[in-house]
Amino acid sequence: MAIKSVSIRIEEQMLHKLSAVADYEGRSINSHVLVLIRGNIAQYEAEHGKITGELDPAINVKPTKK
């Protein structure tokens, strides 16, 4: 499975708050965003049925260390 990169625009204050939440949870911002996305996908699928594809939202996808 390929790892893709996504860039987003975010207000500085929102990024600061997201960083605080991620830090509290013991995660990087990137890892925390992935947790939020997985939760959103799971919620969507619970309401609308499974999205077909290869990605299992329960799997933690992290880039390999270089």
TARAUR-V169185 format. One record per residue. N is the residue number from 1. RES is the residue in one small letter. PHI is phi as a letter, one per 20 degrees, with the letter a starting at -180 (NA if undefined). Layout:
N/RES/PHI
N/RES/PHI
//
This chain:
1/m/NA
2/a/f
3/i/e
4/k/d
5/s/d
6/v/c
7/s/d
8/i/c
9/r/e
10/i/b
11/e/f
12/e/g
13/q/f
14/m/f
15/l/f
16/h/f
17/k/f
18/l/f
19/s/f
20/a/f
21/v/f
22/a/f
23/d/f
24/y/f
25/e/e
26/g/m
27/r/c
28/s/f
29/i/g
30/n/g
31/s/f
32/h/f
33/v/f
34/l/f
35/v/f
36/l/f
37/i/f
38/r/g
39/g/f
40/n/f
41/i/f
42/a/f
43/q/f
44/y/f
45/e/f
46/a/f
47/e/e
48/h/c
49/g/n
50/k/f
51/i/e
52/t/f
53/g/q
54/e/e
55/l/e
56/d/e
57/p/f
58/a/f
59/i/e
60/n/e
61/v/e
62/k/c
63/p/f
64/t/f
65/k/f
66/k/e
//
